[in-house]
Amino acid sequence: ESILIGSHIKPWAESSNNERLDAFNGLLLTPNLDKLFDKGYISFATNGEIMVSTSLVSPGALGVHTDMTINRDKLDGRHRDYLDYHRAVLFKG
């Protein structure tokens, strides 16, 4: 049984109908990373490396480590616009 959550990169409420159904507007994340991603405390660079907000206190205690990456075999160029949006609008860099 998987504990991974399908997380929208560009939030559902801010997406068009096509974006809501676009498989590339999603990532599979663990519950802790999903919540931090939704709140903008983490994001991912175009190459899949995690970006951690300086606003996040004690990221290690929440299971966040700076060497984390998205599985690059699963990362597709079609994720790029959504990740760009997430970093520009939601990420608390």
C-alpha positions as CSV (number, residue, x, y, z in Angstrom):
1,E,0.0,0.0,0.0
2,S,1.4,3.4,-1.0
3,I,1.5,6.4,1.2
4,L,2.3,8.8,-1.6
5,I,-0.1,11.6,-2.4
6,G,-0.8,13.0,-5.8
7,S,0.0,16.7,-5.3
8,H,-1.0,19.4,-7.8
9,I,1.9,21.7,-8.6
10,K,-0.3,24.6,-9.6
11,P,-3.2,24.5,-7.1
12,W,-6.5,23.2,-8.3
13,A,-8.3,26.4,-7.4
14,E,-5.9,28.4,-9.6
15,S,-5.8,26.0,-12.5
16,S,-7.9,25.8,-15.7
17,N,-9.9,22.7,-16.3
18,N,-7.1,21.4,-18.7
19,E,-4.4,22.1,-16.1
20,R,-6.4,20.3,-13.4
21,L,-6.4,17.2,-15.5
22,D,-2.8,17.5,-16.8
23,A,-0.7,14.7,-15.4
24,F,2.3,17.0,-15.6
25,N,0.7,19.4,-13.1
26,G,1.3,16.8,-10.4
27,L,3.9,15.1,-8.3
28,L,3.8,12.1,-6.0
29,L,4.9,13.2,-2.6
30,T,4.9,11.8,1.0
31,P,2.2,13.4,3.2
32,N,4.7,15.7,5.0
33,L,6.3,16.9,1.8
34,D,2.8,17.4,0.2
35,K,1.7,19.7,3.0
36,L,5.0,21.7,2.9
37,F,4.8,22.0,-0.9
38,D,1.1,23.1,-0.8
39,K,2.0,25.8,1.8
40,G,5.1,27.0,-0.2
41,Y,7.7,25.9,2.3
42,I,9.4,23.7,-0.2
43,S,9.6,23.7,-4.0
44,F,11.6,22.0,-6.6
45,A,14.1,23.4,-9.1
46,T,13.8,22.5,-12.8
47,N,16.5,19.8,-12.3
48,G,14.4,18.2,-9.5
49,E,16.5,19.4,-6.5
50,I,14.5,20.4,-3.5
51,M,14.4,24.1,-2.5
52,V,13.7,24.8,1.2
53,S,12.3,28.1,2.4
54,T,14.3,30.0,5.0
55,S,10.9,30.5,6.7
56,L,10.8,26.8,7.5
57,V,12.1,26.2,11.1
58,S,13.9,22.9,11.7
59,P,13.3,21.3,8.3
60,G,15.1,18.1,9.3
61,A,12.6,17.5,12.1
62,L,9.9,17.5,9.4
63,G,11.8,15.0,7.2
64,V,13.2,17.6,4.8
65,H,16.8,17.3,3.8
66,T,18.7,19.5,1.3
67,D,19.9,16.5,-0.7
68,M,16.4,15.4,-1.6
69,T,15.4,15.4,-5.3
70,I,12.4,14.4,-7.4
71,N,13.1,11.1,-9.2
72,R,14.7,12.5,-12.3
73,D,13.5,9.5,-14.4
74,K,9.9,10.7,-13.6
75,L,10.6,14.4,-14.1
76,D,9.5,15.6,-17.6
77,G,10.1,18.9,-19.4
78,R,6.3,19.3,-19.3
79,H,6.5,19.8,-15.5
80,R,8.6,22.9,-16.1
81,D,5.9,25.5,-16.5
82,Y,4.1,24.3,-13.4
83,L,7.2,24.2,-11.3
84,D,8.1,27.7,-12.6
85,Y,4.7,28.8,-11.4
86,H,5.1,27.2,-8.0
87,R,8.4,28.8,-7.4
88,A,7.3,32.3,-8.6
89,V,3.9,32.4,-6.9
90,L,3.8,29.9,-4.0
91,F,7.3,29.3,-2.8
92,K,8.3,31.4,0.3
93,G,11.9,31.6,-0.9
